[in-house]
Amino acid sequence: MSALGIGCWALGGPAENLGLPTGWGEIDDGEAFDGLCCAYEKGVTLFDVADVYGHGRAESTLGRLVRQIPRDTITLTSKVGYGGDPEHPYTPEHMRRQLERSLAHLGTDHIDLYFFHHNNFGPQDSDLESALATMEQFRAEGLVRAVGMRGPHRYALDRITGQPTTDKYGRFYRLFSRIGPQVIAVRDNLLTPSRAPIFALAAEHGCGVLTYKPLAQGLLTGSYTPRRPRRFNPGDHRARKRWFTDPAIDIIDFALDTVRQYIGEDDPAELIRIALWSCLDHGGHTAVLAGFTTPEQVTMNLACLDHPPTPEVVEIARTAMRKAQQELDGAFEVFTDQTV
């Protein structure tokens, strides 16, 4: 499996789910497919998607590639939990229905790694045991090869429905011991607080780690700047995130300037190189997922793997972006509609 994989969230285009914008900007399906082909031709073997990304659109685009190549040359991951019926995401009937749809969209008879997309298993985890049994049944039938779960996170609706804040780390550790996943998915980038304990836990249990958002959804590439303000259309999740607003972009851009001054150039490729390699130093049990919308982005991301930046450069970036992250966290909540 390649150390750098392809994240396919953006390939779903604009979308809404649970009354929230959950997609990205407009996407050209032809360019998206060309980007997937480009990645495969350059040696990428890991492709990550979910049923809710464009409500099947991203899976269908990826399925075009799957149907044209030997199935055993790639690793496919998908997720269940946010797509379909949001009231009962982890009942056996719903999970099987969603898996069958994903298999049909992807054009395959199995998914190599199937994730629980969130950790809301109903009141008092009433659906947890049946969900685990259903996953084991999928594995017994050969429909799923391995099971994954997300690292510490908060269920999307809890931020806006008045649910009290819970200890997401404590809950993650409890669920980890119950689920026993083969892989954990963890958000990791220069704007994220250290996830070292999670990586240590994974190593201790022989568990793989998929890290996502290594470029902080473009915030670490310099593509968002105060000089080029961007606005987001309905269906784009960035419209409800304060880190994509002008005050936050000012903070991030100031930190990126520190990095630019140190490396002596304003080259997006160098910023991408630093951001990606900062996520590739957690050991051989880790793979990094990078998203894209065009073949050119795929080419640039992969070219940045040719040689790593010096440890000094990475540490300069870590220090600068850690300060930015602390300033962002102190200034505002991540989501504009968050109530608790």
C-alpha positions as YAML, in Angstrom:
chain: A
units: angstrom
residues:
- id: 1
  name: MET
  ca: [0.00, 0.00, 0.00]
- id: 2
  name: SER
  ca: [1.35, 3.45, -0.93]
- id: 3
  name: ALA
  ca: [2.36, 5.80, 1.89]
- id: 4
  name: LEU
  ca: [0.38, 8.60, 0.24]
- id: 5
  name: GLY
  ca: [-3.21, 7.78, -0.62]
- id: 6
  name: ILE
  ca: [-5.98, 9.69, -2.32]
- id: 7
  name: GLY
  ca: [-8.87, 11.14, -0.32]
- id: 8
  name: CYS
  ca: [-12.01, 11.45, -2.45]
- id: 9
  name: TRP
  ca: [-14.26, 13.71, -0.35]
- id: 10
  name: ALA
  ca: [-14.01, 16.64, -2.76]
- id: 11
  name: LEU
  ca: [-15.08, 14.42, -5.66]
- id: 12
  name: GLY
  ca: [-18.61, 14.39, -4.28]
- id: 13
  name: GLY
  ca: [-19.02, 18.09, -5.07]
- id: 14
  name: PRO
  ca: [-21.55, 20.24, -3.18]
- id: 15
  name: ALA
  ca: [-23.83, 18.29, -0.86]
- id: 16
  name: GLU
  ca: [-25.99, 18.61, 2.22]
- id: 17
  name: ASN
  ca: [-26.65, 16.08, 4.95]
- id: 18
  name: LEU
  ca: [-28.39, 16.31, 8.32]
- id: 19
  name: GLY
  ca: [-29.38, 19.84, 7.36]
- id: 20
  name: LEU
  ca: [-25.73, 20.90, 7.05]
- id: 21
  name: PRO
  ca: [-23.45, 21.65, 4.09]
- id: 22
  name: THR
  ca: [-21.18, 18.63, 3.87]
- id: 23
  name: GLY
  ca: [-19.58, 18.82, 0.43]
- id: 24
  name: TRP
  ca: [-17.13, 20.97, -1.47]
- id: 25
  name: GLY
  ca: [-17.25, 23.27, -4.47]
- id: 26
  name: GLU
  ca: [-18.38, 22.30, -7.93]
- id: 27
  name: ILE
  ca: [-16.38, 19.42, -9.35]
- id: 28
  name: ASP
  ca: [-15.83, 18.34, -12.94]
- id: 29
  name: ASP
  ca: [-16.38, 14.57, -12.94]
- id: 30
  name: GLY
  ca: [-14.11, 14.16, -15.96]
- id: 31
  name: GLU
  ca: [-11.24, 15.98, -14.28]
- id: 32
  name: ALA
  ca: [-11.85, 14.04, -11.09]
- id: 33
  name: PHE
  ca: [-11.61, 10.75, -12.97]
- id: 34
  name: ASP
  ca: [-8.47, 11.92, -14.77]
- id: 35
  name: GLY
  ca: [-6.96, 12.78, -11.39]
- id: 36
  name: LEU
  ca: [-7.67, 9.28, -10.08]
- id: 37
  name: CYS
  ca: [-6.10, 7.75, -13.19]
- id: 38
  name: CYS
  ca: [-3.10, 10.04, -12.81]
- id: 39
  name: ALA
  ca: [-2.64, 8.93, -9.20]
- id: 40
  name: TYR
  ca: [-2.88, 5.25, -10.10]
- id: 41
  name: GLU
  ca: [-0.43, 5.61, -12.98]
- id: 42
  name: LYS
  ca: [2.04, 7.30, -10.63]
- id: 43
  name: GLY
  ca: [1.90, 4.43, -8.17]
- id: 44
  name: VAL
  ca: [-0.87, 5.34, -5.72]
- id: 45
  name: THR
  ca: [-2.64, 2.21, -4.49]
- id: 46
  name: LEU
  ca: [-4.78, 3.58, -1.62]
- id: 47
  name: PHE
  ca: [-8.09, 5.32, -2.32]
- id: 48
  name: ASP
  ca: [-10.42, 6.51, 0.44]
- id: 49
  name: VAL
  ca: [-14.08, 7.46, 0.02]
- id: 50
  name: ALA
  ca: [-17.39, 7.35, 1.91]
- id: 51
  name: ASP
  ca: [-21.02, 6.70, 1.07]
- id: 52
  name: VAL
  ca: [-21.98, 10.25, 2.06]
- id: 53
  name: TYR
  ca: [-19.47, 12.03, -0.21]
- id: 54
  name: GLY
  ca: [-21.89, 13.48, -2.73]
- id: 55
  name: HIS
  ca: [-24.32, 10.72, -1.65]
- id: 56
  name: GLY
  ca: [-22.62, 8.20, -3.91]
- id: 57
  name: ARG
  ca: [-21.14, 10.56, -6.50]
- id: 58
  name: ALA
  ca: [-17.55, 10.22, -5.25]
- id: 59
  name: GLU
  ca: [-17.85, 6.45, -4.98]
- id: 60
  name: SER
  ca: [-19.23, 6.27, -8.52]
- id: 61
  name: THR
  ca: [-16.36, 8.32, -9.94]
- id: 62
  name: LEU
  ca: [-13.85, 6.12, -8.14]
- id: 63
  name: GLY
  ca: [-15.76, 3.09, -9.41]
- id: 64
  name: ARG
  ca: [-14.92, 4.09, -12.98]
- id: 65
  name: LEU
  ca: [-11.26, 3.56, -12.15]
- id: 66
  name: VAL
  ca: [-11.88, 0.35, -10.21]
- id: 67
  name: ARG
  ca: [-13.64, -1.21, -13.20]
- id: 68
  name: GLN
  ca: [-10.68, -0.51, -15.49]
- id: 69
  name: ILE
  ca: [-7.80, -1.89, -13.42]
- id: 70
  name: PRO
  ca: [-6.94, -5.19, -11.69]
- id: 71
  name: ARG
  ca: [-8.83, -5.07, -8.40]
- id: 72
  name: ASP
  ca: [-5.95, -6.55, -6.41]
- id: 73
  name: THR
  ca: [-3.66, -3.65, -7.31]
- id: 74
  name: ILE
  ca: [-5.43, -1.17, -5.04]
- id: 75
  name: THR
  ca: [-6.75, -0.82, -1.51]
- id: 76
  name: LEU
  ca: [-10.25, 0.65, -1.22]
- id: 77
  name: THR
  ca: [-11.62, 2.18, 1.95]
- id: 78
  name: SER
  ca: [-15.12, 3.49, 2.52]
- id: 79
  name: LYS
  ca: [-17.31, 4.42, 5.48]
- id: 80
  name: VAL
  ca: [-20.79, 4.00, 6.91]
- id: 81
  name: GLY
  ca: [-22.64, 6.18, 9.40]
- id: 82
  name: TYR
  ca: [-23.49, 9.52, 7.84]
- id: 83
  name: GLY
  ca: [-25.07, 8.35, 4.58]
- id: 84
  name: GLY
  ca: [-28.62, 7.11, 4.11]
- id: 85
  name: ASP
  ca: [-30.99, 7.16, 7.09]
- id: 86
  name: PRO
  ca: [-29.41, 9.48, 9.70]
- id: 87
  name: GLU
  ca: [-31.83, 8.41, 12.43]
- id: 88
  name: HIS
  ca: [-30.60, 4.84, 12.57]
- id: 89
  name: PRO
  ca: [-27.13, 4.77, 10.97]
- id: 90
  name: TYR
  ca: [-25.85, 1.65, 12.70]
- id: 91
  name: THR
  ca: [-28.77, -0.75, 12.59]
- id: 92
  name: PRO
  ca: [-27.94, -3.99, 10.74]
- id: 93
  name: GLU
  ca: [-30.48, -3.27, 7.99]
- id: 94
  name: HIS
  ca: [-29.12, 0.20, 7.32]
- id: 95
  name: MET
  ca: [-25.48, -0.88, 7.41]
- id: 96
  name: ARG
  ca: [-26.11, -3.68, 4.91]
- id: 97
  name: ARG
  ca: [-28.10, -1.41, 2.61]
- id: 98
  name: GLN
  ca: [-25.33, 1.19, 2.63]
- id: 99
  name: LEU
  ca: [-22.60, -1.38, 2.08]
- id: 100
  name: GLU
  ca: [-24.44, -2.87, -0.88]
- id: 101
  name: ARG
  ca: [-24.82, 0.59, -2.40]
- id: 102
  name: SER
  ca: [-21.14, 1.33, -1.89]
- id: 103
  name: LEU
  ca: [-20.14, -1.95, -3.50]
- id: 104
  name: ALA
  ca: [-22.37, -1.19, -6.49]
- id: 105
  name: HIS
  ca: [-21.03, 2.34, -6.86]
- id: 106
  name: LEU
  ca: [-17.44, 1.17, -6.58]
- id: 107
  name: GLY
  ca: [-17.89, -1.76, -8.96]
- id: 108
  name: THR
  ca: [-16.33, -4.29, -6.62]
- id: 109
  name: ASP
  ca: [-17.34, -7.30, -4.57]
- id: 110
  name: HIS
  ca: [-15.48, -6.21, -1.43]
- id: 111
  name: ILE
  ca: [-14.12, -3.20, 0.42]
- id: 112
  name: ASP
  ca: [-10.68, -3.64, 1.90]
- id: 113
  name: LEU
  ca: [-11.27, -1.35, 4.87]
- id: 114
  name: TYR
  ca: [-14.71, -0.28, 6.10]
- id: 115
  name: PHE
  ca: [-14.96, 2.48, 8.70]
- id: 116
  name: PHE
  ca: [-17.45, 3.48, 11.32]
- id: 117
  name: HIS
  ca: [-17.69, 7.11, 10.17]
- id: 118
  name: HIS
  ca: [-18.68, 8.48, 13.58]
- id: 119
  name: ASN
  ca: [-19.11, 7.28, 17.14]
- id: 120
  name: ASN
  ca: [-22.82, 7.93, 17.75]
- id: 121
  name: PHE
  ca: [-24.18, 4.44, 18.35]
- id: 122
  name: GLY
  ca: [-27.55, 5.60, 19.71]
- id: 123
  name: PRO
  ca: [-28.68, 6.39, 23.27]
- id: 124
  name: GLN
  ca: [-26.40, 4.63, 25.75]
- id: 125
  name: ASP
  ca: [-24.69, 3.00, 22.74]
- id: 126
  name: SER
  ca: [-27.76, 0.86, 22.19]
- id: 127
  name: ASP
  ca: [-26.70, -0.02, 18.63]
- id: 128
  name: LEU
  ca: [-23.03, -0.70, 19.33]
- id: 129
  name: GLU
  ca: [-23.16, -4.47, 19.85]
- id: 130
  name: SER
  ca: [-25.36, -5.10, 16.84]
- id: 131
  name: ALA
  ca: [-23.16, -2.82, 14.72]
- id: 132
  name: LEU
  ca: [-20.07, -4.79, 15.73]
- id: 133
  name: ALA
  ca: [-21.83, -8.07, 15.00]
- id: 134
  name: THR
  ca: [-22.89, -6.75, 11.59]
- id: 135
  name: MET
  ca: [-19.32, -5.76, 10.74]
- id: 136
  name: GLU
  ca: [-18.13, -9.23, 11.72]
- id: 137
  name: GLN
  ca: [-20.81, -10.73, 9.51]
- id: 138
  name: PHE
  ca: [-19.60, -8.58, 6.60]
- id: 139
  name: ARG
  ca: [-16.08, -9.89, 7.19]
- id: 140
  name: ALA
  ca: [-17.31, -13.49, 7.38]
- id: 141
  name: GLU
  ca: [-19.05, -13.03, 4.02]
- id: 142
  name: GLY
  ca: [-15.90, -11.56, 2.45]
- id: 143
  name: LEU
  ca: [-17.61, -8.22, 1.77]
- id: 144
  name: VAL
  ca: [-15.26, -6.35, 4.10]
- id: 145
  name: ARG
  ca: [-11.64, -7.29, 4.79]
- id: 146
  name: ALA
  ca: [-10.87, -5.03, 7.78]
- id: 147
  name: VAL
  ca: [-12.71, -2.65, 10.11]
- id: 148
  name: GLY
  ca: [-11.73, 0.91, 10.97]
- id: 149
  name: MET
  ca: [-12.88, 3.65, 13.32]
- id: 150
  name: ARG
  ca: [-12.23, 7.38, 13.59]
- id: 151
  name: GLY
  ca: [-9.95, 8.85, 16.18]
- id: 152
  name: PRO
  ca: [-11.18, 11.34, 18.78]
- id: 153
  name: HIS
  ca: [-13.87, 13.54, 17.27]
- id: 154
  name: ARG
  ca: [-17.30, 14.98, 17.94]
- id: 155
  name: TYR
  ca: [-20.47, 13.80, 16.21]
- id: 156
  name: ALA
  ca: [-21.44, 16.46, 13.67]
- id: 157
  name: LEU
  ca: [-24.90, 17.27, 15.02]
- id: 158
  name: ASP
  ca: [-23.79, 17.54, 18.65]
- id: 159
  name: ARG
  ca: [-22.29, 20.96, 17.97]
- id: 160
  name: ILE
  ca: [-25.62, 22.52, 17.00]
- id: 161
  name: THR
  ca: [-28.26, 20.54, 18.91]
- id: 162
  name: GLY
  ca: [-27.30, 21.61, 22.41]
- id: 163
  name: GLN
  ca: [-25.66, 18.33, 23.35]
- id: 164
  name: PRO
  ca: [-23.17, 18.91, 26.16]
- id: 165
  name: THR
  ca: [-19.49, 18.66, 25.35]
- id: 166
  name: THR
  ca: [-18.13, 15.23, 26.22]
- id: 167
  name: ASP
  ca: [-14.61, 13.92, 26.68]
- id: 168
  name: LYS
  ca: [-14.00, 12.82, 23.10]
- id: 169
  name: TYR
  ca: [-10.66, 11.28, 24.01]
- id: 170
  name: GLY
  ca: [-12.09, 9.22, 26.85]
- id: 171
  name: ARG
  ca: [-14.92, 8.06, 24.61]
- id: 172
  name: PHE
  ca: [-12.49, 7.15, 21.84]
- id: 173
  name: TYR
  ca: [-10.40, 5.00, 24.17]
- id: 174
  name: ARG
  ca: [-13.49, 3.21, 25.48]
- id: 175
  name: LEU
  ca: [-14.80, 2.52, 21.99]
- id: 176
  name: PHE
  ca: [-11.37, 1.44, 20.78]
- id: 177
  name: SER
  ca: [-11.31, -1.32, 23.38]
- id: 178
  name: ARG
  ca: [-14.81, -2.45, 22.34]
- id: 179
  name: ILE
  ca: [-14.40, -2.22, 18.56]
- id: 180
  name: GLY
  ca: [-10.84, -3.49, 18.26]
- id: 181
  name: PRO
  ca: [-10.27, -1.85, 14.86]
- id: 182
  name: GLN
  ca: [-7.53, -2.84, 12.46]
- id: 183
  name: VAL
  ca: [-7.08, 0.82, 11.43]
- id: 184
  name: ILE
  ca: [-7.74, 4.22, 12.99]
- id: 185
  name: ALA
  ca: [-8.41, 7.36, 10.94]
- id: 186
  name: VAL
  ca: [-6.91, 10.47, 12.56]
- id: 187
  name: ARG
  ca: [-6.86, 14.11, 11.49]
- id: 188
  name: ASP
  ca: [-3.23, 15.18, 11.47]
- id: 189
  name: ASN
  ca: [-1.58, 18.31, 10.14]
- id: 190
  name: LEU
  ca: [0.52, 21.27, 11.25]
- id: 191
  name: LEU
  ca: [-2.61, 23.06, 12.51]
- id: 192
  name: THR
  ca: [-3.72, 20.13, 14.67]
- id: 193
  name: PRO
  ca: [-2.69, 19.55, 18.29]
- id: 194
  name: SER
  ca: [-0.35, 16.59, 18.76]
- id: 195
  name: ARG
  ca: [-1.93, 13.18, 18.26]
- id: 196
  name: ALA
  ca: [1.14, 11.39, 19.64]
- id: 197
  name: PRO
  ca: [-0.85, 9.34, 22.22]
- id: 198
  name: ILE
  ca: [-3.12, 8.03, 19.46]
- id: 199
  name: PHE
  ca: [-0.18, 6.95, 17.33]
- id: 200
  name: ALA
  ca: [1.39, 5.31, 20.38]
- id: 201
  name: LEU
  ca: [-1.86, 3.44, 21.09]
- id: 202
  name: ALA
  ca: [-2.01, 2.22, 17.51]
- id: 203
  name: ALA
  ca: [1.59, 1.03, 17.59]
- id: 204
  name: GLU
  ca: [1.01, -0.78, 20.88]
- id: 205
  name: HIS
  ca: [-1.94, -2.69, 19.43]
- id: 206
  name: GLY
  ca: [-0.51, -3.32, 15.97]
- id: 207
  name: CYS
  ca: [-3.17, -1.04, 14.50]
- id: 208
  name: GLY
  ca: [-2.68, 0.90, 11.28]
- id: 209
  name: VAL
  ca: [-3.32, 4.65, 11.05]
- id: 210
  name: LEU
  ca: [-4.76, 6.66, 8.17]
- id: 211
  name: THR
  ca: [-4.11, 10.36, 8.64]
- id: 212
  name: TYR
  ca: [-6.37, 12.75, 6.81]
- id: 213
  name: LYS
  ca: [-6.42, 16.50, 6.09]
- id: 214
  name: PRO
  ca: [-2.59, 16.73, 5.93]
- id: 215
  name: LEU
  ca: [-2.89, 20.02, 4.04]
- id: 216
  name: ALA
  ca: [-5.65, 21.29, 6.36]
- id: 217
  name: GLN
  ca: [-7.99, 21.34, 3.37]
- id: 218
  name: GLY
  ca: [-5.68, 23.73, 1.53]
- id: 219
  name: LEU
  ca: [-5.04, 26.13, 4.40]
- id: 220
  name: LEU
  ca: [-1.39, 25.03, 4.59]
- id: 221
  name: THR
  ca: [-0.73, 25.45, 0.87]
- id: 222
  name: GLY
  ca: [-1.04, 29.23, 0.72]
- id: 223
  name: SER
  ca: [-4.02, 29.01, -1.63]
- id: 224
  name: TYR
  ca: [-6.14, 30.97, 0.86]
- id: 225
  name: THR
  ca: [-4.73, 34.43, 1.44]
- id: 226
  name: PRO
  ca: [-6.04, 37.84, 2.58]
- id: 227
  name: ARG
  ca: [-5.11, 39.07, -0.89]
- id: 228
  name: ARG
  ca: [-7.45, 36.58, -2.56]
- id: 229
  name: PRO
  ca: [-10.59, 36.25, -0.42]
- id: 230
  name: ARG
  ca: [-12.79, 33.28, -1.30]
- id: 231
  name: ARG
  ca: [-16.49, 32.74, -0.76]
- id: 232
  name: PHE
  ca: [-18.24, 29.39, -0.70]
- id: 233
  name: ASN
  ca: [-21.50, 28.32, -2.28]
- id: 234
  name: PRO
  ca: [-24.32, 26.33, -0.65]
- id: 235
  name: GLY
  ca: [-23.36, 22.72, -0.09]
- id: 236
  name: ASP
  ca: [-19.72, 23.57, 0.65]
- id: 237
  name: HIS
  ca: [-18.79, 22.66, 4.25]
- id: 238
  name: ARG
  ca: [-16.18, 25.43, 4.35]
- id: 239
  name: ALA
  ca: [-19.02, 27.98, 4.46]
- id: 240
  name: ARG
  ca: [-19.63, 27.12, 8.13]
- id: 241
  name: LYS
  ca: [-16.00, 26.93, 9.28]
- id: 242
  name: ARG
  ca: [-14.45, 30.03, 10.76]
- id: 243
  name: TRP
  ca: [-10.95, 28.93, 9.80]
- id: 244
  name: PHE
  ca: [-11.90, 29.77, 6.22]
- id: 245
  name: THR
  ca: [-12.99, 33.32, 7.09]
- id: 246
  name: ASP
  ca: [-10.81, 36.39, 6.54]
- id: 247
  name: PRO
  ca: [-9.71, 36.88, 10.20]
- id: 248
  name: ALA
  ca: [-8.56, 33.26, 10.43]
- id: 249
  name: ILE
  ca: [-6.83, 33.39, 7.04]
- id: 250
  name: ASP
  ca: [-4.89, 36.43, 8.28]
- id: 251
  name: ILE
  ca: [-3.57, 34.41, 11.23]
- id: 252
  name: ILE
  ca: [-2.64, 31.41, 9.10]
- id: 253
  name: ASP
  ca: [-1.03, 33.50, 6.37]
- id: 254
  name: PHE
  ca: [1.12, 35.32, 8.93]
- id: 255
  name: ALA
  ca: [2.39, 31.95, 10.19]
- id: 256
  name: LEU
  ca: [3.03, 30.73, 6.64]
- id: 257
  name: ASP
  ca: [5.08, 33.88, 6.02]
- id: 258
  name: THR
  ca: [7.44, 32.72, 8.77]
- id: 259
  name: VAL
  ca: [7.96, 29.49, 6.83]
- id: 260
  name: ARG
  ca: [8.29, 31.29, 3.50]
- id: 261
  name: GLN
  ca: [10.95, 33.61, 4.89]
- id: 262
  name: TYR
  ca: [12.94, 30.67, 6.24]
- id: 263
  name: ILE
  ca: [12.90, 28.67, 3.00]
- id: 264
  name: GLY
  ca: [13.48, 31.85, 0.98]
- id: 265
  name: GLU
  ca: [10.73, 31.35, -1.57]
- id: 266
  name: ASP
  ca: [6.99, 31.64, -2.09]
- id: 267
  name: ASP
  ca: [6.43, 28.29, -3.78]
- id: 268
  name: PRO
  ca: [3.22, 26.39, -2.98]
- id: 269
  name: ALA
  ca: [5.03, 23.13, -3.77]
- id: 270
  name: GLU
  ca: [7.48, 23.73, -0.92]
- id: 271
  name: LEU
  ca: [4.66, 24.41, 1.54]
- id: 272
  name: ILE
  ca: [2.93, 21.22, 0.38]
- id: 273
  name: ARG
  ca: [6.17, 19.27, 0.73]
- id: 274
  name: ILE
  ca: [6.62, 20.44, 4.32]
- id: 275
  name: ALA
  ca: [2.99, 19.76, 5.23]
- id: 276
  name: LEU
  ca: [2.93, 16.25, 3.76]
- id: 277
  name: TRP
  ca: [6.27, 15.16, 5.18]
- id: 278
  name: SER
  ca: [5.31, 16.44, 8.61]
- id: 279
  name: CYS
  ca: [2.61, 13.72, 8.55]
- id: 280
  name: LEU
  ca: [4.81, 10.97, 7.14]
- id: 281
  name: ASP
  ca: [7.11, 10.63, 10.15]
- id: 282
  name: HIS
  ca: [4.91, 8.46, 12.38]
- id: 283
  name: GLY
  ca: [6.33, 5.11, 11.32]
- id: 284
  name: GLY
  ca: [5.61, 2.39, 8.79]
- id: 285
  name: HIS
  ca: [2.11, 1.68, 10.09]
- id: 286
  name: THR
  ca: [0.87, 5.08, 8.88]
- id: 287
  name: ALA
  ca: [-0.48, 6.22, 5.50]
- id: 288
  name: VAL
  ca: [-1.47, 9.78, 4.59]
- id: 289
  name: LEU
  ca: [-4.56, 10.75, 2.58]
- id: 290
  name: ALA
  ca: [-4.42, 13.86, 0.40]
- id: 291
  name: GLY
  ca: [-7.47, 15.16, -1.46]
- id: 292
  name: PHE
  ca: [-7.62, 16.81, -4.87]
- id: 293
  name: THR
  ca: [-9.94, 18.33, -7.44]
- id: 294
  name: THR
  ca: [-7.68, 18.35, -10.53]
- id: 295
  name: PRO
  ca: [-4.98, 16.09, -12.01]
- id: 296
  name: GLU
  ca: [-2.50, 18.94, -11.57]
- id: 297
  name: GLN
  ca: [-2.98, 18.85, -7.81]
- id: 298
  name: VAL
  ca: [-2.36, 15.09, -7.79]
- id: 299
  name: THR
  ca: [0.85, 15.54, -9.76]
- id: 300
  name: MET
  ca: [2.11, 18.29, -7.48]
- id: 301
  name: ASN
  ca: [1.32, 16.37, -4.29]
- id: 302
  name: LEU
  ca: [3.11, 13.26, -5.50]
- id: 303
  name: ALA
  ca: [6.10, 15.22, -6.80]
- id: 304
  name: CYS
  ca: [6.56, 16.62, -3.31]
- id: 305
  name: LEU
  ca: [7.38, 13.12, -2.06]
- id: 306
  name: ASP
  ca: [10.58, 12.95, -4.14]
- id: 307
  name: HIS
  ca: [12.69, 14.24, -1.27]
- id: 308
  name: PRO
  ca: [11.85, 15.34, 2.28]
- id: 309
  name: PRO
  ca: [12.50, 18.80, 3.68]
- id: 310
  name: THR
  ca: [15.18, 19.10, 6.33]
- id: 311
  name: PRO
  ca: [14.14, 18.44, 9.94]
- id: 312
  name: GLU
  ca: [14.96, 22.08, 10.70]
- id: 313
  name: VAL
  ca: [12.43, 23.31, 8.15]
- id: 314
  name: VAL
  ca: [9.73, 21.00, 9.48]
- id: 315
  name: GLU
  ca: [10.38, 22.17, 13.04]
- id: 316
  name: ILE
  ca: [10.19, 25.83, 11.97]
- id: 317
  name: ALA
  ca: [6.83, 25.07, 10.36]
- id: 318
  name: ARG
  ca: [5.59, 23.13, 13.40]
- id: 319
  name: THR
  ca: [6.45, 26.00, 15.74]
- id: 320
  name: ALA
  ca: [4.89, 28.68, 13.53]
- id: 321
  name: MET
  ca: [1.72, 26.74, 12.86]
- id: 322
  name: ARG
  ca: [1.35, 25.62, 16.48]
- id: 323
  name: LYS
  ca: [1.23, 29.29, 17.48]
- id: 324
  name: ALA
  ca: [-1.35, 29.93, 14.76]
- id: 325
  name: GLN
  ca: [-3.46, 26.97, 15.91]
- id: 326
  name: GLN
  ca: [-3.43, 28.21, 19.50]
- id: 327
  name: GLU
  ca: [-4.39, 31.70, 18.37]
- id: 328
  name: LEU
  ca: [-7.21, 30.34, 16.22]
- id: 329
  name: ASP
  ca: [-8.55, 28.16, 19.03]
- id: 330
  name: GLY
  ca: [-8.45, 31.08, 21.41]
- id: 331
  name: ALA
  ca: [-10.19, 33.46, 19.02]
- id: 332
  name: PHE
  ca: [-13.23, 31.50, 17.89]
- id: 333
  name: GLU
  ca: [-15.07, 28.20, 17.69]
- id: 334
  name: VAL
  ca: [-14.35, 26.26, 14.54]
- id: 335
  name: PHE
  ca: [-17.96, 26.23, 13.34]
- id: 336
  name: THR
  ca: [-20.03, 29.37, 12.86]
- id: 337
  name: ASP
  ca: [-23.23, 27.61, 13.94]
- id: 338
  name: GLN
  ca: [-21.82, 25.88, 17.02]
- id: 339
  name: THR
  ca: [-23.93, 26.42, 20.13]
- id: 340
  name: VAL
  ca: [-22.00, 24.42, 22.74]
...
